[in-house]
Amino acid sequence: MSTAERDTIAETRDDTGEATEKTNRRQPFPQGFLDTISTGWADRPESLPAPRAQASFAAARRAKVSAAFPGKRLVIPAGSLKQRSNDTDYPFRAHSAFAHLTGWAADAEPDSVLVLDPTAEGHTATLYFRERADRTTAEFYSDATIGEFWIGPRPSLAGVAADLDIPTAHLEQFAPGDDDLVVDADPDLTRVVSELRLVKDEYEVAEMRRAVAITADGFDDIVRDLPRAIAHSRGERIVEGVFHQRARSDGNWEGYDTIAASGPHACYLHWTRNDGAVVPGDLILIDAGVEADSLYTADITRTLPVSGTFSEVQRRVYDAVVEAADAAFAAARVGVPFRTVHEAAMRVIARRTAEWGLLPVSADEALDADRGGQHRRYMVHGTSHHLGIDVHDCAQARREMYYDGIIEPGMVFTIEPGLYFQIDDLTVPEELRGIGVRIEDDILMTEEGPVNLSAGIPRTSAEVEAWIARLQGR
């Protein structure tokens, strides 16, 4: 039950017993219930927590945003529940900028608002949200969206203020102003809070490592359960479900819809229907990432031979993708343009597809910036994107800060080349049709060079075969 249910909730009565809402689903509350529901509850003493680990980092981020907008009132909403169907909502996830600037992550309250009010010295922060209702109010038992009888304990203003080290106030006290700069309504503020995440702080890097570690466990689970996926008519959904169990049990959720693409489905870049069979002899491409409770997410892809061993043709394609990934990794250095990573991978893709006779031009001609691109038929997507609290993080950053930006220490991004030969692509030999391969790793840039955070998940063809054999007890 959810926000929408407030429009269809049972006939209830307010504190005076007067009927307030009607529906054909539930019965009105009798007077005896109304007379006793607010009594007989134990006291709820609250001990205030110490600030959470992220609180100081979030304060430093707010200071940077404050410096960019002197004298301006800044409003960063968490967002509201979104209806899925009738009276059912999607799970709530706070806006990424809100979570980044408050430290309130998977436990954030819908409709909360962070406000930075200008002062002579900068800004003061206030976090507005709807505090839990006292048990003497009708909200406690009758509101299916926020009533604690329905959804469980909700946070107090004092508890959140201590936890996040931010002054709090009831949402009813928030009054929007005509000159407010609001995230997603003001382009400059939206850009600044997005570019702020291009370089990760110490807390963020630790959370990225944690998300990758849980994701690695999820991939192990998938490999162990491949026989069960093979046995099911919708084996792709078995793979998706196995990973989901790991994500929910050890993290918060998945950072995006899992791609479990077996056989020809691996050639569809965002295959999320996951309703196909997992057939021995085929490859299965799995693109998945656990979102930690902090909302930081991994984004990793591995392509596995369902039978445990690559065929000669599959191995040739797979090894070419590994070569492209390794070239991109070698090109990633502090001080070089971000696009350099993609260009390095593309040189390998062009060279290999030309060698295999798939291009009507040479590799050099295909790489021509104006008249080339023939090799992109087989890898239409980019090689890298920034990663963090969003799977495609910093998406509102300016091009000169993102694709044309300079790589800095603290940046976290993916390297994910691929080769995809559609099942009906007549430009490639029949033996290649239906083969799709992508290898994706999460990279942390340091002063000493790139660090592959997901290097512990087997990548080379030989490592993958040994991984499957080991976990399946072969």
C-alpha positions in Angstrom: 0.0 0.0 0.0 1.2 3.5 -0.8 0.6 7.1 -1.5 -2.1 6.3 -4.0 -4.0 4.4 -1.3 -4.7 7.6 0.5 -7.3 8.2 -2.2 -8.9 4.8 -1.8 -8.3 4.1 1.9 -11.2 2.8 4.0 -13.8 5.0 5.5 -12.0 6.2 8.6 -12.9 8.6 11.3 -10.9 11.5 12.6 -10.1 12.0 16.3 -13.7 13.1 16.9 -15.1 9.9 15.2 -16.4 11.8 12.1 -16.0 9.9 8.8 -13.3 11.4 6.7 -12.6 9.0 3.7 -14.4 6.3 1.9 -13.6 3.2 -0.1 -15.2 -0.1 -1.0 -12.3 -2.0 0.4 -12.2 -1.6 4.1 -14.6 -1.1 7.0 -14.9 2.0 9.1 -13.1 2.0 12.5 -15.6 1.4 15.3 -15.8 3.7 18.2 -14.2 1.2 20.6 -11.1 1.1 18.4 -10.9 4.8 18.3 -11.2 5.1 22.1 -8.4 2.6 22.8 -5.9 2.6 19.9 -3.8 5.4 21.3 -3.4 3.9 24.7 -1.4 1.0 26.1 1.9 1.6 24.3 5.3 1.5 26.0 7.4 4.6 26.1 10.0 4.9 23.3 13.1 6.4 24.9 15.5 7.6 22.3 19.3 7.7 22.7 20.9 10.0 20.1 23.5 8.4 17.9 27.0 9.7 17.1 27.3 11.2 13.6 27.6 8.5 10.9 30.9 8.2 9.1 29.6 10.0 6.0 28.5 13.1 7.9 31.8 15.0 7.8 32.3 14.2 4.1 28.7 15.4 3.3 29.4 18.7 5.2 32.6 19.2 3.1 30.6 18.7 -0.1 27.9 21.2 1.1 30.7 23.7 1.7 31.8 23.4 -1.9 28.3 23.9 -3.2 27.9 26.9 -0.9 31.0 28.5 -2.3 29.7 28.2 -5.8 26.4 30.1 -5.0 27.1 33.0 -2.6 23.9 34.7 -1.5 21.6 32.2 -3.1 19.1 29.9 -1.4 19.6 26.4 -2.5 17.0 23.6 -2.4 17.8 20.0 -2.9 14.7 17.7 -2.7 14.9 14.0 -1.9 12.0 13.3 -4.2 8.7 11.5 -3.6 7.3 8.0 -3.9 6.5 7.1 -7.4 3.4 5.0 -8.2 4.0 1.6 -9.8 0.4 0.6 -10.3 -2.9 1.5 -8.6 -2.0 1.7 -4.9 1.5 0.2 -5.2 4.7 2.3 -5.2 8.2 1.7 -6.4 10.8 1.3 -3.7 11.9 4.8 -2.7 15.4 6.0 -3.5 16.5 9.5 -2.7 17.8 11.8 -5.4 21.5 11.3 -5.8 22.4 14.9 -5.1 20.3 14.9 -1.9 22.0 11.7 -0.7 25.5 13.0 -1.6 25.0 16.3 0.3 23.2 14.9 3.4 24.7 11.4 3.8 21.1 10.1 4.1 21.1 7.2 1.8 18.9 4.0 1.8 17.2 5.1 5.0 16.2 8.6 3.7 12.6 9.7 4.1 10.5 10.5 1.0 9.6 14.2 0.4 12.6 15.4 2.5 14.3 18.6 1.5 17.8 19.9 2.1 17.9 23.7 2.2 21.0 25.9 2.2 20.1 29.3 3.4 22.6 32.1 2.6 24.4 33.9 5.4 27.2 36.5 5.4 29.7 33.6 5.9 28.2 31.2 3.4 25.1 29.0 4.1 23.4 27.3 6.9 21.9 23.8 6.2 18.5 22.6 7.4 17.0 19.2 6.6 13.3 19.2 6.5 11.3 16.0 6.7 8.0 14.7 8.0 8.6 13.5 11.6 6.9 10.5 12.9 3.4 11.1 14.3 2.6 10.7 17.9 0.5 7.6 18.6 -2.4 9.8 19.7 -2.9 10.9 16.2 -4.9 9.2 13.4 -1.9 9.2 11.2 -0.4 6.5 13.3 -3.0 3.9 12.4 -4.9 5.2 9.4 -2.3 6.5 6.9 -0.9 3.6 4.9 1.9 5.7 3.4 3.5 7.1 6.5 1.7 5.7 9.5 4.0 3.6 11.7 1.3 0.9 12.2 1.7 0.2 8.5 5.3 0.8 7.6 7.1 0.5 10.9 9.2 3.0 13.0 10.1 6.3 11.4 12.9 8.6 12.4 12.6 11.6 14.7 13.9 15.1 14.0 16.4 14.8 16.9 17.7 11.4 15.9 18.3 12.4 12.3 19.9 15.7 13.4 22.4 13.8 15.5 23.0 11.0 13.0 23.7 13.3 10.0 25.0 16.3 12.0 22.6 18.6 10.3 19.9 20.8 11.9 16.4 19.4 11.2 12.9 20.8 11.1 9.4 19.5 10.3 8.5 19.5 6.7 5.5 21.7 7.4 8.0 24.5 8.2 9.6 24.5 4.8 8.4 27.3 2.6 9.7 27.5 -1.0 10.8 31.0 -2.2 10.4 32.6 -5.6 14.2 33.0 -6.0 15.2 29.5 -4.8 17.7 27.6 -6.9 16.3 24.0 -7.0 18.2 20.9 -8.2 16.8 19.7 -11.6 15.0 23.0 -12.0 18.1 25.3 -12.1 20.7 24.2 -14.7 23.6 25.8 -12.9 22.9 24.1 -9.6 22.2 20.8 -11.3 25.5 21.0 -13.1 27.5 21.9 -10.0 26.1 19.1 -7.8 26.8 16.7 -10.7 30.4 17.9 -11.3 31.1 17.7 -7.6 31.0 13.9 -7.9 33.6 13.7 -10.6 36.3 13.2 -8.0 35.4 10.9 -5.1 36.4 11.5 -1.5 37.8 8.8 0.8 34.4 7.7 2.0 33.1 7.3 -1.5 36.1 5.2 -2.6 35.6 2.9 0.4 31.9 2.5 -0.5 32.8 1.7 -4.1 35.2 -1.0 -2.9 32.4 -2.4 -0.8 29.9 -2.4 -3.6 32.4 -4.2 -5.9 33.2 -6.8 -3.2 29.5 -7.7 -2.8 29.0 -7.8 -6.5 31.9 -10.2 -6.8 30.1 -12.5 -4.4 27.0 -12.2 -6.6 28.9 -13.3 -9.6 30.2 -16.3 -7.7 26.7 -17.1 -6.8 25.7 -17.0 -10.5 28.5 -19.3 -11.5 27.5 -21.8 -8.9 23.9 -21.7 -9.9 24.4 -21.9 -13.7 23.2 -25.6 -13.8 19.9 -24.5 -12.3 19.6 -21.7 -14.9 20.3 -24.2 -17.7 17.5 -26.5 -16.4 14.9 -23.7 -16.3 13.0 -22.5 -19.4 13.6 -18.9 -18.4 17.1 -19.5 -17.2 18.0 -15.8 -17.6 15.6 -15.0 -14.8 17.3 -17.6 -12.6 20.5 -15.7 -13.1 18.8 -12.4 -12.4 17.2 -13.7 -9.3 20.4 -15.2 -7.9 22.1 -11.9 -8.2 19.1 -10.0 -6.7 19.2 -12.2 -3.6 22.9 -11.3 -3.0 22.2 -7.6 -3.7 19.3 -7.4 -1.2 20.9 -9.6 1.5 24.3 -7.9 1.5 23.5 -4.5 0.1 20.5 -2.3 -0.6 19.5 -3.1 -4.1 20.9 -3.4 -7.6 22.3 -0.1 -9.0 20.4 -0.8 -12.3 18.4 -3.5 -13.9 20.5 -6.6 -14.2 21.3 -7.7 -17.8 21.3 -11.5 -18.0 21.6 -12.0 -21.8 22.3 -15.5 -23.1 23.0 -16.5 -26.6 21.9 -13.9 -29.2 20.4 -11.8 -26.5 24.0 -10.8 -25.5 24.1 -8.7 -28.7 21.3 -6.4 -27.4 23.2 -3.9 -25.2 20.5 -3.3 -22.6 18.7 -6.6 -22.6 16.7 -6.6 -19.4 13.7 -8.7 -20.2 15.8 -11.7 -19.1 13.2 -14.2 -20.2 15.3 -16.5 -22.4 16.8 -19.9 -21.9 20.5 -20.5 -20.9 21.8 -23.0 -23.4 25.0 -25.0 -23.1 27.3 -24.0 -26.0 26.2 -20.4 -25.8 27.7 -17.4 -24.0 25.8 -15.5 -21.3 26.6 -11.8 -20.8 25.9 -10.6 -17.3 26.0 -6.9 -16.5 25.2 -6.4 -12.9 26.1 -4.2 -9.9 25.2 -4.2 -6.2 24.1 -0.8 -4.8 25.4 -0.6 -1.2 23.2 0.8 1.6 25.1 4.1 1.0 23.7 4.1 -2.6 27.1 3.7 -4.2 27.0 1.1 -6.9 29.3 -1.2 -8.8 28.9 -1.8 -12.5 30.5 -5.0 -13.7 30.1 -7.2 -16.8 31.4 -10.7 -17.3 30.7 -13.0 -20.3 30.6 -16.7 -19.4 30.6 -19.9 -21.5 27.5 -21.7 -20.3 29.1 -25.1 -20.8 32.2 -24.0 -18.9 34.5 -23.8 -21.9 34.8 -21.3 -24.8 34.6 -22.6 -28.3 37.5 -21.5 -30.6 35.4 -18.8 -32.2 34.0 -17.6 -28.9 37.5 -17.5 -27.4 38.8 -15.4 -30.4 36.1 -12.8 -29.9 36.5 -12.8 -26.1 40.3 -12.4 -26.2 39.9 -9.5 -28.6 37.7 -7.7 -26.1 40.1 -8.5 -23.2 42.9 -6.9 -25.4 40.7 -3.8 -25.9 40.1 -3.5 -22.2 43.7 -3.9 -21.4 44.6 -1.2 -23.9 42.1 1.1 -22.4 43.4 0.4 -18.9 47.0 1.1 -20.0 45.9 4.5 -21.6 44.2 5.7 -18.4 46.6 8.0 -16.7 46.4 11.2 -14.6 46.5 14.2 -16.8 45.2 12.7 -20.1 41.8 13.4 -21.5 39.0 11.0 -20.5 38.3 10.3 -24.1 41.7 8.7 -24.4 40.4 5.6 -22.7 37.8 5.1 -25.3 40.1 5.8 -28.2 42.6 3.2 -27.0 39.9 0.5 -26.9 38.6 1.5 -30.3 42.0 1.1 -31.9 42.0 -2.6 -30.9 38.4 -3.1 -32.0 39.1 -1.6 -35.4 42.3 -3.6 -35.9 40.8 -6.9 -35.0 37.6 -6.5 -37.0 39.7 -5.4 -40.0 42.0 -8.5 -39.6 38.9 -10.7 -39.6 37.8 -9.2 -42.9 34.6 -7.6 -41.4 35.4 -4.0 -42.5 35.1 -2.5 -46.1 38.1 -0.3 -45.2 41.4 -0.6 -43.4 41.7 -0.2 -39.6 43.3 3.2 -40.1 40.5 4.4 -42.4 37.9 3.1 -39.9 39.5 5.2 -37.2 39.3 8.4 -39.2 37.4 10.9 -37.1 35.3 12.2 -40.0 34.8 9.4 -42.5 35.5 6.3 -40.4 33.6 4.5 -37.8 32.8 1.3 -39.8 34.0 -0.8 -36.8 31.5 0.9 -34.5 28.8 -1.3 -36.1 30.1 -4.0 -33.8 30.6 -1.8 -30.7 28.2 1.1 -30.8 28.5 2.2 -27.2 31.3 4.1 -25.4 34.1 2.4 -23.4 33.8 4.4 -20.2 31.5 6.4 -17.9 31.9 7.8 -14.5 30.6 5.6 -11.7 29.5 6.3 -8.1 26.2 7.1 -6.4 24.7 6.8 -9.9 25.6 4.0 -12.2 26.1 6.7 -14.9 27.4 9.2 -12.4 27.9 13.0 -13.1 25.7 12.8 -16.1 24.8 16.5 -16.0 28.4 17.6 -16.0 29.6 19.7 -18.9 31.2 17.9 -21.8 34.5 19.8 -21.2 34.5 18.3 -17.7 33.4 14.8 -18.7 34.2 13.3 -22.1 36.8 16.1 -22.9 37.8 16.4 -19.2 41.2 15.5 -17.8 41.5 12.4 -15.6 42.3 13.2 -12.0 43.1 11.1 -8.9 40.0 10.0 -7.2 37.9 9.5 -10.3 36.1 6.2 -10.6 35.0 5.0 -14.0 34.2 1.9 -16.0 36.2 0.3 -18.8 33.8 -1.8 -20.8 34.6 -2.6 -24.5 32.6 -5.2 -26.3 32.0 -7.0 -29.6 28.4 -7.8 -30.7 27.5 -9.7 -33.8 23.8 -9.7 -34.3 22.1 -13.0 -35.2 20.9 -11.5 -38.5 24.0 -9.4 -39.4 25.0 -10.5 -42.9 28.3 -8.6 -42.8 29.9 -11.2 -40.6 30.5 -14.9 -41.1 27.8 -17.2 -39.9 30.0 -18.6 -37.2 30.1 -15.2 -35.5 26.4 -14.4 -35.6 24.8 -14.4 -32.3 28.0 -13.9 -30.3 28.1 -11.0 -27.9 30.9 -10.3 -25.5 31.5 -7.4 -23.0 34.0 -7.2 -20.2 33.5 -4.4 -17.8 35.6 -3.4 -14.8 35.4 -0.5 -12.3 38.6 1.6 -12.2 39.9 4.0 -9.5 42.4 6.5 -10.7 45.3 7.2 -8.3 48.4 9.3 -8.5 50.4 6.1 -9.3 48.0 5.0 -12.0 44.7 3.1 -12.4 43.6 0.5 -10.0 41.1 -2.2 -11.2 38.7 -2.5 -8.2 37.1 -5.6 -9.8 40.3 -7.4 -10.8 39.4 -10.1 -8.3 36.6 -11.3 -10.6 38.1 -13.5 -13.3 38.5 -11.7 -16.6 40.7 -13.7 -19.1 39.3 -16.7 -21.0 41.5 -19.1 -19.1 40.6 -17.5 -15.7 36.9 -17.7 -16.5 37.1 -21.4 -17.4 39.0 -22.2 -14.2 36.5 -20.1 -12.2 33.5 -22.0 -13.5 35.3 -25.4 -13.0 36.3 -24.5 -9.4 32.9 -23.2 -8.3 31.0 -26.0 -9.9 33.3 -28.7 -8.5 34.5 -30.0 -11.9 
